[in-house]
Amino acid sequence: MSIALNNPITGLAQTGFATPTYTVATDTAPAGNPGKQVVVTALGGTQTGVTVHSVQSPFTINFTRPANLRTLGAANPVTGVISSIPSNVYKVIGRKGVTPASGLPARTATCEVIVTVPSGADSFDAPNIRALLSATLGAASQQVSGFGDMCVNGVL
């Protein structure tokens, strides 16, 4: 895979955080998910109340691809139509232990980015796949602080 995270990871702006960074260590991805996973082992900047990875309160980032990459099937020899176009699903999954209330054990919150690419588009239309990711993740990056606020206060 072409995933190679810089260490530490520079976090994006969030309300109440100042220059957040995340030092990571290589981990094994969960069974059945071919990919790369890291655990957060140290924090930098100001992130009051944030904890690093532990068994009870995980803090992981996982990149996965399909176990079996799908390709386009053959076209109908008479009509030339490809009747079924499968898709490949790629994911980035963040997992973080959070405490729901005082005295309760941590529960795992997740953040998933899912990209579904129709088979064949990877070789026929790679620039538009890249544009999809650039625009979508750029917008998410641009609005990450507001998105964090929305996840905390429920206001869109």
MARMILO-869977 format. One record per residue (C-alpha): z, y, x; residue in one letter. Coordinates in pm, whole numbers, padded with zeros to 5 digits, always signed. Last residue first. Example, Ala and Ser with C-alpha at 12.3 -4.5 7.8 and 13.67 -1.06 7.14 Angstrom:
<atoms>
+00714-00106+01367S/+00780-00450+01230A/
</atoms>
This chain:
<atoms>
+01196+02238-02515L/+01573+02257-02558V/+01757+01927-02526G/+02028+02071-02300N/+02031+01826-02008V/+01683+01674-02027C/+01543+02021-02112M/+01715+02176-01808D/+01564+01905-01590G/+01221+01977-01741F/+01275+02346-01670G/+01357+02264-01308S/+01065+02021-01280V/+00810+02264-01425Q/+00590+02317-01120Q/+00641+01957-01005S/+00551+01822-01349A/+00244+02047-01359A/+00145+01932-01010G/+00209+01571-01115L/-00031+01607-01409T/-00293+01819-01232A/-00309+01619-00911S/-00277+01282-01084L/-00560+01348-01330L/-00768+01511-01056A/-00727+01198-00839R/-00848+00981-01126I/-01135+01227-01175N/-01238+01202-00810P/-01225+00818-00818A/-01496+00789-01084D/-01706+00478-01018F/-01482+00296-00766S/-01141+00334-00931D/-01306+00380-01271A/-01411+00016-01260G/-01098-00108-01431S/-00947+00154-01661P/-00658+00327-01484V/-00314+00349-01646T/-00067+00569-01459V/+00301+00546-01549I/+00565+00787-01420V/+00906+00655-01507E/+01247+00822-01483C/+01543+00597-01549T/+01913+00639-01627A/+02142+00351-01530T/+02494+00337-01671R/+02803+00415-01465A/+03139+00278-01574P/+03344+00471-01829L/+03659+00663-01736G/+03518+01003-01826S/+03195+00976-02023A/+02832+00866-01984P/+02850+00836-01602T/+02507+00822-01440V/+02354+00563-01207G/+02005+00662-01103K/+01675+00475-01125R/+01339+00628-01038G/+01026+00437-01130I/+00680+00517-01001V/+00428+00304-01180K/+00070+00172-01160Y/-00105+00002-01451V/-00451-00154-01406N/-00674-00152-01712S/-00908-00402-01875P/-01253-00309-02005I/-01373-00556-02265S/-01719-00570-02420S/-01923-00476-02116I/-02258-00405-02278V/-02587-00504-02115G/-02713-00618-02455T/-02867-00954-02362V/-02684-01050-02042P/-02351-00920-02177N/-02198-00733-01885A/-01972-00917-01646A/-01604-00839-01636G/-01458-00527-01482L/-01172-00581-01243T/-00801-00645-01283R/-00548-00621-01001L/-00301-00907-01019N/+00063-00819-00953A/-00012-00473-01088P/+00110-00186-00872R/+00461-00064-00810T/+00638+00232-00649F/+01019+00224-00670N/+01277+00496-00618I/+01642+00392-00618T/+01983+00541-00688F/+02209+00269-00828P/+02564+00323-00954S/+02762-00002-00950Q/+02571-00152-00659V/+02576+00178-00473S/+02318+00448-00409H/+02426+00806-00337V/+02631+01028-00568T/+02564+01374-00712V/+02868+01580-00819G/+02768+01899-00636T/+02411+01889-00513Q/+02393+02154-00240T/+02165+02062+00046G/+02145+01710+00178G/+02223+01371+00029L/+02258+01031+00195A/+02174+00665+00126T/+01910+00693-00146V/+01752+00351-00192V/+01384+00279-00131V/+01134+00054-00303Q/+00781-00056-00227K/+00561-00259-00452G/+00481-00589-00612P/+00709-00607-00915N/+00785-00969-01007G/+01120-00965-00830A/+01273-00619-00791P/+01147-00420-00490A/+01328-00484-00164T/+01485-00180-00001D/+01384+00064+00271T/+01640+00335+00340A/+01639+00687+00203V/+01774+01031+00293T/+01748+01260-00008Y/+01715+01637+00021T/+01815+01916-00218P/+01752+02276-00105T/+02010+02435-00339A/+02086+02262-00667F/+02251+02430-00970G/+01933+02439-01180T/+01680+02209-01019Q/+01418+02280-00754A/+01230+01985-00608L/+01375+01735-00364G/+01257+01701-00008T/+01259+01330+00074I/+01431+01263+00406P/+01242+01073+00526N/+00874+01108+00445N/+00763+00841+00201L/+00479+00610+00301A/+00295+00469+00001I/-00054+00357+00106S/+00000+00000+00000M/
</atoms>
